[in-house]
């Protein structure tokens, strides 16, 4: 793996893969990883941006004006058709071989369409940017992901590491010591069955499985690194259907040392994985 690929992975521009080997021998990429870590830490303490009050008030006023305009236009009667034009049209229709279908009552006359919808579309576009929606979103379980026959769960795995008295986010550019403790957080966009799987050279094992609601939730387990257990990949898998853990372990046991998510996708599971490197002996 070269610097360009490694930097793309670190910056989220390429699929997540293990970059440990490259970072071990590349000062430039290691420095970039450290800088990104500092940015992540700084971003976590930033306050959420607030919409300026004058912009919010102006946008709401513009939207209200457009709504009043539409109501006024709806109250207008269509312009009268000149009598001579009406007579000529009726004569032409009567002489035609096939009569035209009558215009539906709910069709907006052409003279009103442009100015009504152009203004409303512009105001609504601005309003959606600054005002959180108040309506209840659709149930994700009823939605179908484009390009697939069924909806797929969006899943994310967060890992924190406690080393001594300090706890920090897992970093793929460093190795951890025996005695360090891993904590796991699941994030899904819908209620799903989630499985946490540990994979190493000896195979794959499901270490936790439960049904979770949508959102970010801390998994009720931790993993203490032990001397001699070696490097491992931890993968969080999610499915809207029940999953047979034994079948999953058998399939993922063959993926080491590659990330397991491609194989998980073939099984119809959403997946995110992280690599955890272990030092043989504590310093």
C-alpha positions as CSV (number, residue, x, y, z in Angstrom):
1,X,0.0,0.0,0.0
2,X,1.4,3.4,-1.0
3,X,1.1,6.8,0.6
4,X,-1.6,8.0,-1.7
5,X,-3.9,5.0,-0.9
6,X,-3.1,5.2,2.8
7,X,-3.9,9.0,3.0
8,X,-7.1,8.4,1.1
9,X,-8.1,5.8,3.7
10,X,-7.2,8.0,6.6
11,X,-9.2,10.9,5.2
12,X,-12.3,8.8,4.4
13,X,-11.9,9.0,0.7
14,X,-11.3,5.2,0.2
15,X,-12.8,2.1,1.8
16,X,-11.4,1.3,5.3
17,X,-8.5,-1.1,5.2
18,X,-5.7,-1.9,7.6
19,X,-3.0,0.7,7.2
20,X,-0.9,-0.4,10.2
21,X,2.0,-1.8,8.2
22,X,2.4,1.3,6.1
23,X,2.1,3.7,9.0
24,X,4.8,1.8,10.9
25,X,7.4,2.8,8.3
26,X,6.1,6.1,6.9
27,X,6.6,9.3,8.9
28,X,4.6,11.4,6.6
29,X,1.4,9.3,6.8
30,X,1.9,8.8,10.5
31,X,2.0,12.6,10.9
32,X,-1.1,13.0,8.8
33,X,-2.9,10.4,11.0
34,X,-1.9,12.4,14.1
35,X,-3.1,15.6,12.6
36,X,-6.5,14.0,11.7
37,X,-6.8,12.7,15.3
38,X,-6.2,16.3,16.6
39,X,-8.9,17.6,14.2
40,X,-11.3,14.9,15.5
41,X,-10.7,15.9,19.1
42,X,-11.1,19.6,18.4
43,X,-14.3,19.1,16.4
44,X,-15.9,17.2,19.3
45,X,-15.9,20.3,21.5
46,X,-17.2,22.7,18.9
47,X,-20.7,24.1,19.6
48,X,-23.4,23.4,17.1
49,X,-23.9,26.3,14.7
50,X,-27.0,28.4,15.3
51,X,-29.2,29.9,12.6
52,X,-29.0,33.8,12.7
53,X,-32.3,35.1,14.1
54,X,-32.7,37.7,11.4
55,X,-32.2,35.1,8.6
56,X,-34.7,32.7,10.3
57,X,-37.3,35.5,10.6
58,X,-36.8,36.7,7.0
59,X,-37.1,33.2,5.6
60,X,-40.3,32.5,7.6
61,X,-41.8,35.9,6.4
62,X,-40.9,35.1,2.8
63,X,-42.6,31.6,3.0
64,X,-45.7,33.1,4.6
65,X,-45.9,35.7,1.8
66,X,-45.7,33.0,-0.8
67,X,-48.5,31.0,0.9
68,X,-50.7,34.1,1.0
69,X,-50.0,34.7,-2.7
70,X,-51.0,31.2,-3.5
71,X,-54.2,31.5,-1.6
72,X,-55.0,34.8,-3.4
73,X,-54.3,33.2,-6.8
74,X,-56.5,30.2,-5.9
75,X,-59.3,32.7,-5.2
76,X,-59.1,34.3,-8.6
77,X,-61.4,33.2,-11.4
78,X,-59.9,32.2,-14.8
79,X,-59.9,35.1,-17.3
80,X,-63.0,35.0,-19.5
81,X,-62.6,33.4,-22.9
82,X,-63.6,35.8,-25.8
83,X,-66.9,34.8,-27.3
84,X,-65.6,34.6,-30.9
85,X,-62.6,32.4,-29.8
86,X,-65.0,30.1,-27.8
87,X,-67.4,29.7,-30.8
88,X,-64.5,29.0,-33.2
89,X,-63.0,26.4,-30.8
90,X,-66.4,24.6,-30.3
91,X,-66.9,24.4,-34.0
92,X,-63.5,22.9,-34.6
93,X,-64.0,20.3,-31.9
94,X,-67.4,19.4,-33.3
95,X,-65.9,18.9,-36.7
96,X,-63.0,16.7,-35.4
97,X,-63.1,13.0,-36.0
98,X,-62.2,12.3,-32.3
99,X,-63.2,14.5,-29.5
100,X,-60.6,15.7,-27.0
101,X,-60.8,14.6,-23.4
102,X,-62.2,17.3,-21.0
103,X,-59.6,19.0,-18.8
104,X,-59.6,17.7,-15.3
105,X,-60.8,20.1,-12.6
106,X,-57.5,19.9,-10.7
107,X,-55.3,21.1,-13.5
108,X,-53.8,24.6,-12.8
109,X,-54.2,27.0,-15.7
110,X,-50.9,27.6,-17.5
111,X,-51.1,31.4,-16.8
112,X,-50.8,30.6,-13.0
113,X,-48.3,27.8,-12.8
114,X,-45.0,29.5,-13.3
115,X,-45.1,32.4,-10.9
116,X,-46.8,30.3,-8.1
117,X,-44.4,27.3,-8.0
118,X,-41.2,29.2,-8.8
119,X,-41.6,31.4,-5.8
120,X,-42.7,28.6,-3.5
121,X,-39.9,26.4,-4.5
122,X,-37.3,29.0,-3.8
123,X,-38.7,29.9,-0.4
124,X,-39.1,26.3,0.6
125,X,-35.5,25.4,-0.4
126,X,-34.2,28.2,1.9
127,X,-36.5,27.2,4.7
128,X,-35.5,23.6,4.7
129,X,-31.9,24.6,5.2
130,X,-32.5,26.6,8.3
131,X,-35.6,25.1,10.1
132,X,-35.5,21.5,11.4
133,X,-38.4,19.4,10.0
134,X,-41.3,19.1,12.5
135,X,-43.0,16.1,10.8
136,X,-42.3,12.6,11.8
137,X,-39.9,10.8,9.4
138,X,-40.9,7.7,7.6
139,X,-40.2,4.4,9.3
140,X,-36.8,3.3,7.8
141,X,-37.9,-0.3,7.9
142,X,-40.5,0.5,5.2
143,X,-38.0,2.2,2.9
144,X,-36.2,0.4,0.0
145,X,-32.6,1.3,-0.6
146,X,-32.1,2.3,-4.3
147,X,-30.4,-0.4,-6.3
148,X,-31.4,-3.3,-3.9
149,X,-34.4,-5.4,-3.4
150,X,-34.6,-4.7,0.3
151,X,-33.6,-2.1,2.8
152,X,-30.1,-2.3,4.3
153,X,-29.1,-1.1,7.7
154,X,-26.5,1.7,7.9
155,X,-24.1,0.6,10.7
156,X,-21.1,2.1,12.3
157,X,-18.7,0.7,14.9
158,X,-17.0,2.9,17.5
159,X,-14.2,1.6,19.7
160,X,-12.5,3.2,22.7
161,X,-9.4,1.9,24.4
162,X,-8.7,2.3,28.1
163,X,-4.9,2.2,28.8
164,X,-4.2,2.6,32.5
165,X,-6.3,5.6,33.7
166,X,-6.8,7.2,30.3
167,X,-9.4,6.3,27.6
168,X,-9.2,7.4,24.0
169,X,-10.6,6.4,20.6
170,X,-9.0,3.4,18.9
171,X,-6.2,4.4,16.5
172,X,-5.2,2.1,13.6
173,X,-1.7,3.6,13.5
174,X,-0.6,2.2,16.9
175,X,-0.4,-1.1,18.7
176,X,-1.9,-1.7,22.1
177,X,-0.6,-3.5,25.2
178,X,-1.8,-6.5,27.1
179,X,-4.2,-5.3,29.8
180,X,-5.7,-2.5,27.6
181,X,-9.5,-2.7,27.5
182,X,-11.7,-2.2,24.5
183,X,-15.2,-0.7,24.7
184,X,-17.6,-0.8,21.8
185,X,-20.4,1.4,20.5
186,X,-23.0,0.5,17.9
187,X,-24.7,3.0,15.6
188,X,-27.6,2.0,13.3
189,X,-30.3,3.9,11.4
190,X,-33.0,1.4,12.2
191,X,-33.9,-1.4,14.7
192,X,-31.6,-4.3,13.8
193,X,-30.0,-7.5,15.1
194,X,-26.3,-6.7,15.7
195,X,-23.4,-9.0,16.1
196,X,-19.9,-8.2,17.3
197,X,-17.4,-10.6,15.8
198,X,-13.7,-11.0,16.6
199,X,-11.6,-12.5,13.8
200,X,-8.0,-13.6,14.0
201,X,-5.7,-16.2,12.5
202,X,-7.5,-18.9,14.5
203,X,-11.0,-18.0,13.1
204,X,-14.0,-15.9,13.8
205,X,-16.1,-15.9,17.0
206,X,-19.3,-14.0,17.7
207,X,-18.7,-12.3,21.1
208,X,-21.9,-10.4,21.4
209,X,-25.4,-10.6,19.7
210,X,-28.6,-8.7,20.5
211,X,-31.5,-6.8,19.0
212,X,-31.1,-3.1,19.2
213,X,-33.2,0.0,18.5
214,X,-32.0,2.6,16.1
215,X,-29.4,5.1,17.3
216,X,-26.0,5.1,19.1
217,X,-25.8,2.6,21.9
218,X,-22.9,1.3,24.0
219,X,-22.6,-2.5,23.8
220,X,-22.8,-4.1,27.3
221,X,-19.4,-5.8,27.1
222,X,-15.6,-5.0,27.0
223,X,-12.6,-6.9,25.7
224,X,-9.3,-7.1,27.7
225,X,-6.3,-7.6,25.5
226,X,-4.2,-10.5,26.7
227,X,-0.6,-11.5,26.1
228,X,-0.2,-13.9,23.2
229,X,-3.7,-13.5,21.6
230,X,-2.3,-11.5,18.6
231,X,-3.7,-9.0,16.2
232,X,-7.4,-9.2,15.5
233,X,-10.2,-7.6,13.5
234,X,-13.5,-6.6,15.3
235,X,-16.5,-6.4,13.0
236,X,-20.0,-5.1,13.8
237,X,-22.6,-6.7,11.6
238,X,-26.3,-5.7,11.4
239,X,-29.4,-7.3,9.8
240,X,-33.1,-6.7,9.9
241,X,-33.5,-10.5,10.0
242,X,-32.3,-13.1,12.6
243,X,-28.7,-14.3,12.0
244,X,-27.4,-17.8,12.6
245,X,-24.1,-17.1,14.5
246,X,-22.5,-20.5,13.7
247,X,-23.0,-20.0,9.9
248,X,-21.6,-16.5,10.2
249,X,-18.5,-17.7,12.1
250,X,-17.8,-20.3,9.5
251,X,-18.0,-17.8,6.6
252,X,-15.9,-15.1,8.3
253,X,-13.2,-17.5,9.6
254,X,-11.9,-17.7,6.0
255,X,-11.4,-13.9,5.6
256,X,-8.4,-13.3,7.8
257,X,-6.3,-11.2,7.4
258,X,-8.5,-9.3,5.0
259,X,-11.4,-7.1,6.3
260,X,-14.6,-9.2,6.5
261,X,-17.1,-6.7,5.2
262,X,-17.1,-7.9,1.6
263,X,-17.9,-11.4,2.7
264,X,-20.6,-10.1,5.1
265,X,-22.2,-8.2,2.3
266,X,-22.5,-11.4,0.3
267,X,-24.4,-12.8,3.3
268,X,-26.8,-9.8,3.1
269,X,-25.3,-8.1,6.3
270,X,-24.3,-4.5,6.8
271,X,-20.8,-4.3,8.3
272,X,-18.0,-2.1,9.6
273,X,-14.7,-3.4,11.0
274,X,-11.6,-2.2,12.7
275,X,-8.1,-3.6,13.1
276,X,-6.6,-3.9,16.6
277,X,-2.8,-4.5,16.7
278,X,-1.3,-6.0,19.9
279,X,2.2,-5.6,21.2
280,X,3.6,-8.9,22.4
281,X,4.8,-7.6,25.7
282,X,3.8,-4.6,27.7
283,X,6.6,-1.9,27.9
